[in-house]
Amino acid sequence: MTTANYDKRTEVTISLEFPVDIDGEKYTALTLRRPKTKDVIAAEKFEGNSTERSVLLFARLCNVAPNVIEELDEIDGGAVNAQYRAFTGRQSA
């Protein structure tokens, strides 16, 4: 893979189109950091389906509880997924 094919930033803050309130805390943005191999390994150890594993992975990368990711609107969840894919060279941000 060439270095031009992925987002090299160490983290990206994603503004939420549809902020969520969890336990009295309002989330208007999430900061997603670059994934490490250990993050992917931890998510793959979970015995749920691929969506549940993604929730755990994104929660870990955003440093939030999984229920925050679960409550995201699909538009915002898609933005988190798109940035993850940009970090890994699967699509551009």
N, C-alpha and C positions, 0 to 999 in steps of 0.2 A: 504494500500500500504506500502510495506517495503521500508526503505531508500535505499536499494541496487538497486531499480528499476528505479531510475531517476538520472539525472545529477544534483549534488548539487551546482555547481558553480553559482555565482551570475551573471556572464556575460561571454560571449565567443566572441572573435573576429574571424570572418569568412573572410578569404582572398578570394576575388572574382577571379574566373578563367577568367572572362570576365569583366574587369572594365568598368564602365559607366561614361559618362560625362553628367552632368546636369547643365545647366546655367553656364558653365565655370568652374565648380568644378568637379574634377575627383575623383570617389569613387573606391578605390582599395580593400577596406575591410569595413565590417560593424560589429559593436559591438552590439550583441543581449543580452539584459538583461532578467532575469527571469520574466515571466509574473505574474501579480497580478490580482486578481479578478476584480478590477476596469478596467483593460485593456480589459478583455474579455467582460465585460458589455458594455463598450464604443463601441467596434466593433459590438456587437450583436444589438445595437440600430440602426446601419446603415441599411437602407432598400434595400441594393443591394443584389447580390447573394453571395454565400459562398466564392468565389474567391475574390470578392471585399472586403468583410469583412476581409479576411485574409491579403489583402494588407494593409488595415488600421491598423490592429493589428500589423503586422510586422513593419510598418513604425513607429508606436508608440514605439514598443520595441527596435527599432534601433535608435530612435531619429532622423529620417530623414523624409522628405516630402514623401507622397505616390507615387509621380511620380518617385522617386528613386527606390522604390520596383517594380513599374510597368516596369521599363526599364531593370531589371535584366534578364540575360539569364536564361533559364529554369534550367540549371545546378546549377547556383548560387541561384536561388529561391528555388530549391530543398534542397540545403544545409541549407538555413535559416529555411525552414520548418522542416527538419530533426533535427536541433538543438532545435527548439521549442518543437518538440515531445519528444526529450530527456529530456528537462526540465520538461515536464509534465508526464513523465513515460510511454509514448506511444511507445517508441523505444529508443534504446541506440545510443549515439553519435558515 
